[in-house]
Amino acid sequence: VLHRPDQPITALHFIESGWVSLIGTLEGGDGAEAGQAGYDGMVGLPLVLGTDRSPFEAMVQCEGTALRLDAAAYRKELENLPAFRSILLRYAMAFSVLVAQTAVCNGRHHVEERLARWMLMAHDRTEGDEFQMTHEFLSMMLGVRRAGVTVAAGALQKAGLIRYSAGRMTVTDRDGLERASCECYEIVRREFDRLIGPASSNY
């Protein structure tokens, strides 16, 4: 966990590999993923926006490496590198589009489309086609019952788009998975291209 809900955020983390999920948790214990940061992004946006905490938890979901910048050092560098803050603000805008589009997607699209979108996001941030992920954890990421994830994953596997077994997911047909996803994946990818640059098209 890189930062916990409503606790001071002491550093920014610039992801080199793996990915981090921003998770919102309700009083009853249920939670869902609000956004995801990978090699094209960072964790600690509240510091960029002038505060030091968030109601969300930042959880490493796929192990990797990150560059850590202490909050005090970040504030000091802002005076020397104003362009640095400009870049981070553009990323903040791109990430806000991701969070907002996730809300639209969760409210309007079928679980199978949402799972396809999530798989594309994970695939973008993974070296190779396989990553570790259980149905239980996926149900939390998507905010749906585990049975719904099982049915949706079964449909994607039957279509030859993914393969899963023993807690491991493999993307077997990337193009087909993009066709199975809703338009939300492309909308966010396009915004990352516009705001951050084509190098970050795999948002």
C-alpha positions as CSV (number, residue, x, y, z in Angstrom):
1,V,0.0,0.0,0.0
2,L,1.5,3.3,-1.1
3,H,-1.0,5.5,0.8
4,R,-4.0,4.8,2.9
5,P,-7.4,6.6,2.9
6,D,-7.3,10.0,4.7
7,Q,-3.7,9.6,5.8
8,P,-0.9,12.0,4.9
9,I,0.8,11.2,1.6
10,T,4.5,11.5,2.2
11,A,5.9,10.9,-1.3
12,L,5.2,10.7,-5.0
13,H,5.8,7.4,-6.8
14,F,6.6,7.3,-10.5
15,I,5.8,3.8,-11.8
16,E,8.5,2.1,-13.9
17,S,6.8,-1.3,-14.1
18,G,3.7,-3.1,-12.7
19,W,0.6,-1.1,-11.8
20,V,-1.2,0.5,-8.8
21,S,-4.9,0.6,-8.2
22,L,-6.7,3.5,-6.6
23,I,-9.4,1.8,-4.5
24,G,-12.5,3.3,-2.8
25,T,-13.9,1.4,0.1
26,L,-17.4,1.8,1.6
27,E,-18.3,1.6,5.3
28,G,-19.6,-1.9,4.8
29,G,-16.3,-3.1,3.5
30,D,-17.2,-3.3,-0.2
31,G,-14.8,-1.5,-2.5
32,A,-14.0,-1.0,-6.2
33,E,-11.2,0.3,-8.4
34,A,-11.6,4.0,-9.3
35,G,-8.4,4.3,-11.4
36,Q,-5.1,2.6,-12.3
37,A,-1.6,4.0,-12.6
38,G,1.2,2.2,-14.6
39,Y,4.5,3.0,-16.2
40,D,3.1,6.1,-17.9
41,G,2.0,7.7,-14.6
42,M,2.5,8.2,-11.0
43,V,0.8,7.9,-7.5
44,G,0.5,10.9,-5.2
45,L,-1.6,13.3,-7.3
46,P,-3.1,15.0,-4.2
47,L,0.4,16.5,-3.6
48,V,0.4,17.9,-7.1
49,L,-3.0,19.4,-6.6
50,G,-2.1,21.1,-3.3
51,T,-3.2,18.7,-0.6
52,D,-1.7,15.8,1.2
53,R,-4.4,13.1,1.5
54,S,-7.1,11.3,-0.4
55,P,-10.1,9.2,0.5
56,F,-8.7,6.4,-1.7
57,E,-6.2,3.7,-1.0
58,A,-3.3,3.2,-3.5
59,M,-2.6,-0.5,-3.6
60,V,0.1,-2.2,-5.7
61,Q,-1.7,-4.7,-7.7
62,C,1.0,-6.0,-10.0
63,E,4.5,-6.0,-8.5
64,G,7.2,-3.8,-10.2
65,T,9.4,-0.9,-9.5
66,A,8.9,2.8,-8.9
67,L,10.9,6.0,-8.4
68,R,10.1,7.6,-5.0
69,L,10.2,11.4,-4.6
70,D,9.8,12.7,-1.0
71,A,7.0,15.3,-0.7
72,A,9.3,17.9,0.7
73,A,11.8,17.4,-2.1
74,Y,9.0,17.6,-4.6
75,R,7.9,21.0,-3.3
76,K,11.4,22.3,-3.4
77,E,12.0,21.1,-6.9
78,L,8.8,22.9,-8.1
79,E,10.6,26.2,-7.6
80,N,13.5,25.1,-9.8
81,L,11.5,23.2,-12.4
82,P,8.1,24.9,-13.2
83,A,7.8,22.7,-16.4
84,F,7.8,19.7,-14.1
85,R,4.5,20.8,-12.4
86,S,3.0,21.5,-15.8
87,I,3.6,18.0,-17.0
88,L,2.2,16.6,-13.8
89,L,-1.0,18.7,-14.1
90,R,-1.5,17.4,-17.6
91,Y,-1.2,13.9,-16.2
92,A,-3.7,14.8,-13.4
93,M,-6.2,15.9,-16.1
94,A,-5.7,12.6,-18.0
95,F,-6.1,10.6,-14.8
96,S,-9.3,12.5,-13.9
97,V,-10.7,11.5,-17.3
98,L,-9.9,7.9,-16.5
99,V,-11.6,8.0,-13.1
100,A,-14.7,9.8,-14.6
101,Q,-15.0,7.4,-17.5
102,T,-14.7,4.5,-15.1
103,A,-17.7,5.8,-13.2
104,V,-19.7,6.1,-16.5
105,C,-18.5,2.6,-17.6
106,N,-19.5,1.0,-14.3
107,G,-22.9,2.5,-14.4
108,R,-23.8,1.8,-18.0
109,H,-22.0,-1.1,-19.4
110,H,-22.3,-4.9,-19.0
111,V,-19.9,-6.8,-16.9
112,E,-18.4,-8.6,-19.9
113,E,-17.5,-5.2,-21.6
114,R,-16.1,-3.8,-18.4
115,L,-14.0,-6.9,-17.8
116,A,-12.6,-6.7,-21.4
117,R,-11.8,-3.0,-20.7
118,W,-10.1,-3.9,-17.4
119,M,-8.1,-6.7,-19.1
120,L,-6.9,-4.3,-21.8
121,M,-5.7,-1.8,-19.1
122,A,-3.9,-4.6,-17.2
123,H,-2.4,-5.9,-20.5
124,D,-1.1,-2.4,-21.3
125,R,0.9,-2.4,-18.1
126,T,2.2,-5.9,-18.1
127,E,5.3,-7.3,-19.6
128,G,4.0,-10.2,-21.6
129,D,0.5,-11.5,-22.0
130,E,0.0,-13.2,-18.6
131,F,-0.5,-11.8,-15.1
132,Q,-1.8,-13.1,-11.8
133,M,-5.4,-12.2,-10.9
134,T,-8.1,-14.1,-9.1
135,H,-11.9,-13.8,-9.8
136,E,-12.3,-12.6,-6.2
137,F,-9.9,-9.7,-6.7
138,L,-11.5,-8.9,-10.1
139,S,-14.9,-8.7,-8.5
140,M,-13.6,-6.1,-6.1
141,M,-11.9,-4.2,-9.0
142,L,-15.1,-4.1,-11.0
143,G,-17.5,-3.7,-8.1
144,V,-19.6,-6.7,-9.0
145,R,-20.3,-10.1,-7.4
146,R,-17.8,-12.9,-8.0
147,A,-20.4,-14.9,-9.9
148,G,-20.7,-12.1,-12.4
149,V,-17.0,-12.1,-13.0
150,T,-17.0,-15.9,-13.5
151,V,-19.7,-15.7,-16.1
152,A,-18.1,-12.8,-17.9
153,A,-14.6,-14.4,-17.9
154,G,-16.1,-17.6,-19.1
155,A,-17.7,-15.8,-22.1
156,L,-14.4,-14.1,-23.0
157,Q,-12.5,-17.4,-22.7
158,K,-15.1,-19.2,-24.8
159,A,-14.6,-16.6,-27.5
160,G,-10.9,-17.3,-27.4
161,L,-9.9,-13.8,-26.2
162,I,-8.4,-14.8,-22.8
163,R,-7.4,-17.9,-20.9
164,Y,-7.5,-18.2,-17.1
165,S,-6.6,-21.0,-14.7
166,A,-5.3,-21.2,-11.1
167,G,-5.5,-17.4,-10.5
168,R,-3.6,-16.5,-13.7
169,M,-5.1,-14.5,-16.7
170,T,-3.6,-14.6,-20.2
171,V,-4.6,-12.4,-23.1
172,T,-4.8,-14.6,-26.2
173,D,-6.4,-12.2,-28.7
174,R,-5.7,-8.5,-28.1
175,D,-7.6,-7.3,-31.1
176,G,-10.6,-9.4,-30.2
177,L,-10.5,-8.1,-26.7
178,E,-10.6,-4.5,-28.0
179,R,-13.7,-5.3,-30.0
180,A,-15.3,-6.9,-27.0
181,S,-14.6,-3.9,-24.8
182,C,-16.9,-0.9,-24.6
183,E,-15.9,2.5,-26.1
184,C,-14.5,3.6,-22.7
185,Y,-11.1,2.1,-23.2
186,E,-10.6,4.0,-26.5
187,I,-11.9,7.3,-25.0
188,V,-9.4,7.3,-22.2
189,R,-6.5,6.1,-24.4
190,R,-7.3,9.0,-26.8
191,E,-7.2,11.5,-23.9
192,F,-3.9,10.2,-22.7
193,D,-2.5,10.6,-26.2
194,R,-3.7,14.2,-26.4
195,L,-2.5,15.3,-22.9
196,I,0.6,13.2,-22.3
197,G,1.7,12.1,-25.8
198,P,1.6,9.0,-28.0
199,A,4.2,7.3,-25.9
200,S,1.6,6.9,-23.2
201,S,-1.1,5.6,-25.5
202,N,-1.2,2.4,-23.4
203,Y,-2.9,4.1,-20.5
